[in-house]
Amino acid sequence: MRAFAVRDGSEPAGLVVAKLIGRTLEVVDLRFIRPQPHYIAALLRHVADTGLADSVDVIVLPGHPLRRLLPMTGFFRRGVRGVVFVQRTGPADLPDDPRSWDISPLDSDW
């Protein structure tokens, strides 16, 4: 796992948590104080300039406000299918509406 501090000038603006899988950077958590599209652009530019990865994957739930931050070009929009195996369930103290979640379907502890 890697954490990237997001700064706007000298002020902290948020963080991005990602996992490098092969040559793909999987973004698993985005947190911003005041979300701005240029924060995502800066992350993509950093990945390209440093050669950290060949591609960046971001999964955002439909209707989530962070979707508007992603550039319209260079990203594929596609449906997501998968299987989840649950060992046990319990209260997670998360909001009931997934559109208010800041964490993508990729869980940051897998």
C-alpha positions in Angstrom: 0.0 0.0 0.0 1.1 3.5 -0.7 -0.3 6.8 0.6 0.0 10.0 -1.4 -0.5 13.3 0.5 -2.4 15.8 -1.6 -1.4 19.4 -1.1 -2.8 22.6 -2.5 0.1 25.0 -2.4 1.4 24.5 1.2 -2.0 23.4 2.6 -3.0 19.8 3.1 -5.9 18.9 0.8 -6.4 15.2 1.3 -4.9 11.8 0.6 -4.9 8.9 -1.9 -4.3 5.4 -0.8 -3.3 2.9 -3.6 -1.9 -0.5 -4.1 0.7 -1.3 -6.8 -0.4 -4.6 -8.5 2.1 -5.5 -11.2 2.4 -2.3 -13.3 -1.1 -1.0 -12.3 -1.8 1.4 -9.5 -5.1 0.5 -7.9 -6.6 3.4 -6.0 -8.5 2.1 -3.0 -9.3 5.3 -1.0 -9.7 9.0 -2.0 -10.2 11.6 0.8 -10.2 15.3 0.1 -11.1 18.3 2.2 -12.5 20.1 -0.8 -12.5 17.8 -3.8 -11.0 19.4 -7.0 -10.4 17.8 -10.4 -6.8 18.9 -10.5 -6.0 16.7 -7.5 -6.7 13.6 -9.6 -4.8 15.1 -12.5 -1.8 15.7 -10.3 -1.8 12.1 -9.1 -1.9 10.8 -12.7 0.9 13.2 -13.7 3.0 12.0 -10.8 2.5 8.4 -11.8 3.4 9.1 -15.4 6.4 11.4 -14.6 7.9 8.9 -12.1 7.2 5.8 -14.1 5.6 4.3 -11.0 2.9 2.4 -13.0 1.7 1.9 -16.6 -1.9 2.4 -15.6 -4.1 3.6 -12.8 -7.4 1.9 -11.8 -10.1 3.8 -9.9 -13.4 2.2 -9.1 -16.1 4.7 -8.0 -19.7 3.7 -7.3 -22.3 5.1 -9.8 -23.7 8.4 -8.6 -20.8 9.0 -6.2 -19.8 12.7 -6.2 -16.1 11.8 -6.7 -17.0 10.5 -10.3 -17.0 14.1 -11.5 -13.4 14.5 -10.5 -12.2 11.9 -13.0 -11.0 13.2 -16.4 -13.4 12.4 -19.3 -10.6 11.2 -21.5 -8.1 8.4 -20.8 -10.5 6.4 -18.5 -12.7 3.5 -19.5 -16.1 3.5 -17.9 -17.3 -0.1 -17.4 -19.6 -2.2 -15.3 -18.0 -4.1 -12.4 -18.7 -7.7 -11.7 -17.3 -9.8 -9.0 -17.8 -12.2 -6.2 -17.5 -11.5 -2.5 -17.0 -14.2 0.0 -18.1 -13.3 3.5 -16.8 -15.2 6.6 -19.0 -13.3 9.1 -21.1 -10.2 9.2 -21.4 -7.5 11.8 -22.2 -3.8 12.1 -19.6 -1.6 10.3 -20.9 1.8 11.4 -20.9 3.0 7.7 -23.6 5.3 6.3 -26.5 3.3 4.7 -26.2 5.1 1.4 -23.1 3.9 -0.6 -23.1 7.3 -2.4 -21.8 8.9 0.8 -18.9 6.4 1.1 -15.4 7.7 0.3 -13.9 4.2 -0.1 -14.1 2.4 -3.4 -15.3 -1.2 -3.7 -11.6 -2.2 -3.5 -11.0 -2.7 0.2 -7.7 -1.3 1.4 -6.8 -4.3 3.5 -6.9 -7.1 0.9 
